[in-house]
């Protein structure tokens, strides 16, 4: 199918009387990497969760590969299978090995035979640098290794779009690089990615486009060299002066 991989139209989200997203609209092209930056509490995580319906949007539309995921009778579970999501916390099953964590969803959700799922799981764990850790439990892995297992788990569903919600925020500084390296590889391979991150170096290097979100509004968007080099909005300039 042609057209953008993701379309968000006039998305609003209220929690009670608090409006967290105020008519957000944007598109993500196929194989594009878009990084969302901005202060905490600005609505970034809520936006990602509304895109795959982990949170119910109050109004607006979200289209993934041409399918509307927000209309009343949308096949949400079917569409959501096309979207991988990596959270701040790893959310691995503590009683399952790295390989079992990766293979569970393909077997249970996609009906993949165990042998095929395990072969895929081993390939993906090797891809994220964990070929030697397939039989380790999460407690036997570092935080960075656990997050890489979580990325492999998301990739096991063969998604068309990957959402990353501050995937390095719970990691020690020395572990951040190993997770970002995996994400850079995915970007080079053409994975469509929407990333919420405070890692400005990663955003500058990998993103095709930067969006600055605050108070539920996209105040500025553009290529990294423009947003970082000559931001148009005063609030963007103020934010970047404090984090760069």
C-alpha positions in Angstrom: 0.0 0.0 0.0 1.2 3.5 -0.8 0.8 6.5 1.4 2.1 7.3 4.9 2.5 4.5 7.4 0.9 6.6 10.2 -1.6 9.4 10.0 -2.8 11.2 13.1 -5.7 13.7 12.6 -6.8 16.2 15.2 -6.2 13.9 18.2 -7.6 15.0 21.5 -7.2 13.3 24.8 -8.8 14.3 28.1 -8.2 12.8 31.5 -11.3 14.2 33.3 -11.2 17.9 32.7 -7.5 18.0 31.9 -6.8 18.1 28.1 -3.5 16.4 27.6 -3.5 16.3 23.7 -5.0 19.3 22.0 -5.7 18.5 18.4 -2.4 16.8 17.4 -2.0 16.1 13.7 1.0 14.7 11.8 2.0 11.9 9.4 4.9 9.5 9.4 6.1 8.2 6.0 7.2 4.7 5.4 10.8 4.1 6.6 10.8 7.5 8.3 12.2 8.0 11.8 10.4 10.7 13.7 11.7 11.6 17.2 9.4 13.5 19.6 11.1 15.7 22.1 9.8 18.1 24.8 9.5 18.5 28.5 8.1 15.9 30.8 4.3 16.0 31.2 3.8 17.5 27.7 1.8 14.5 26.4 4.4 12.5 24.5 3.8 9.1 26.2 0.0 9.7 26.0 0.3 10.3 22.3 2.1 7.0 21.7 -0.5 5.2 23.9 -3.4 6.7 21.9 -1.8 5.7 18.6 -2.1 2.0 19.4 -5.2 2.4 21.6 -3.6 1.5 24.9 -5.3 4.8 25.8 -8.7 5.7 24.3 -8.5 9.0 22.4 -11.3 11.4 23.3 -11.6 12.4 19.6 -9.7 12.4 16.4 -8.5 9.6 14.0 -5.4 7.4 13.8 -4.6 5.5 10.6 -1.9 2.8 10.5 -1.0 1.6 7.0 -4.3 3.0 5.8 -6.5 1.4 8.4 -8.3 3.5 10.9 -7.7 2.2 14.4 -9.9 4.7 16.2 -13.3 4.1 14.5 -15.9 2.3 16.6 -15.8 -1.1 14.9 -12.1 -1.1 14.0 -10.3 -4.4 14.3 -8.1 -3.0 17.0 -6.3 -6.2 18.0 -5.6 -7.1 14.3 -4.2 -3.6 13.5 -2.2 -3.4 16.8 -0.3 -6.5 15.8 1.3 -4.4 13.1 2.7 -2.0 15.7 5.6 -2.9 18.0 5.9 -0.9 21.2 8.9 -0.6 23.6 8.2 1.0 27.0 10.4 2.8 29.5 10.2 -0.3 31.7 10.9 -3.6 30.1 7.8 -5.5 31.2 9.4 -8.9 30.6 7.9 -12.0 32.2 10.3 -12.8 35.1 9.7 -16.5 35.0 10.5 -16.9 31.3 13.9 -16.9 29.6 14.9 -14.3 27.1 14.0 -16.7 24.3 10.6 -17.6 25.8 9.8 -13.9 26.3 10.4 -13.3 22.6 8.6 -16.4 21.3 5.4 -16.2 23.4 3.5 -13.7 21.3 4.3 -15.2 17.9 3.0 -18.5 19.1 0.0 -17.3 21.1 -1.1 -14.5 18.9 0.1 -15.4 15.4 -0.2 -19.2 15.8 3.4 -19.7 14.8 4.7 -23.2 15.4 7.2 -23.5 18.3 10.1 -24.5 16.1 9.6 -21.6 13.8 9.1 -19.1 16.6 12.2 -20.3 18.4 14.3 -20.0 15.2 12.9 -16.4 14.8 13.6 -15.6 18.4 17.2 -16.8 18.2 17.7 -14.7 15.1 16.3 -11.6 16.8 18.2 -12.1 20.0 21.4 -12.4 17.9 20.3 -9.2 16.0 20.2 -7.3 19.3 23.5 -8.8 20.5 22.2 -11.4 22.9 22.8 -14.7 21.1 24.6 -16.0 24.2 21.7 -15.0 26.6 18.8 -16.9 25.1 18.4 -19.1 28.2 18.9 -16.4 30.8 16.0 -15.2 32.9 15.4 -11.4 33.1 16.9 -11.2 36.6 20.2 -12.6 35.1 20.4 -9.7 32.6 21.4 -6.1 32.9 18.9 -3.3 32.3 20.3 -2.7 28.9 20.1 -6.4 28.0 16.5 -6.6 29.3 15.5 -3.6 27.1 17.2 -5.3 24.1 15.1 -8.4 24.8 12.0 -6.2 24.9 13.0 -4.8 21.4 13.5 -8.3 20.1 10.1 -9.3 21.5 8.4 -6.4 19.7 10.2 -7.3 16.4 9.0 -10.9 16.7 5.5 -9.7 15.7 7.1 -8.4 12.4 5.6 -4.9 12.9 5.3 -2.3 10.2 5.7 0.5 12.7 7.8 0.7 16.0 6.9 3.0 18.8 9.5 3.7 21.5 8.5 5.5 24.7 11.7 6.8 26.3 13.3 3.4 26.0 16.5 4.4 27.7 15.1 6.5 30.6 15.3 3.6 33.1 18.9 2.7 32.2 22.2 3.5 33.7 24.2 5.8 31.5 26.6 3.1 30.3 23.7 0.9 29.2 22.0 3.6 27.1 24.5 3.3 24.2 23.8 -0.4 23.7 20.1 0.1 23.3 20.5 3.2 21.1 22.9 1.1 18.9 20.1 -1.4 18.2 17.7 1.4 17.4 20.2 2.9 15.0 20.5 -0.4 13.2 16.7 -0.7 12.9 16.6 2.8 11.4 19.3 2.0 8.9 17.4 -1.1 7.9 14.3 1.0 7.1 12.0 0.4 10.0 9.4 3.1 10.4 9.9 4.5 13.9 8.2 7.0 16.2 10.4 7.6 19.1 9.9 9.6 22.3 13.4 10.4 23.7 15.4 12.7 25.7 18.6 11.5 24.0 19.3 14.5 21.8 22.4 13.1 20.3 20.4 10.1 19.0 17.7 12.4 17.7 20.2 14.6 15.9 22.0 11.6 14.3 19.1 9.2 13.4 15.9 11.2 13.0 14.6 12.3 9.7 12.3 14.7 11.5 12.0 16.2 15.0 8.7 17.2 16.6 8.7 19.4 19.7 5.6 18.7 21.8 4.6 20.7 24.9 1.2 21.1 26.6 -0.4 18.7 24.1 0.6 20.8 21.1 3.3 20.3 18.4 5.0 23.7 18.6 7.6 22.9 16.0 8.7 20.2 13.6 11.4 19.9 11.0 14.7 18.1 10.1 17.2 17.9 12.9 19.5 20.5 11.5 16.7 23.0 11.4 15.2 22.2 14.8 18.5 22.0 16.6 20.4 24.6 14.6 17.9 27.3 14.2 14.6 26.6 16.0 11.8 28.9 15.0 9.8 28.8 18.2 11.1 30.6 21.3 9.9 27.7 23.5 12.0 25.3 21.5 15.0 27.5 21.8 14.5 27.7 25.5 14.1 24.0 25.9 17.1 23.1 23.8 19.3 25.6 25.6 18.8 23.7 28.8 19.2 20.1 27.5 22.0 20.4 24.9 
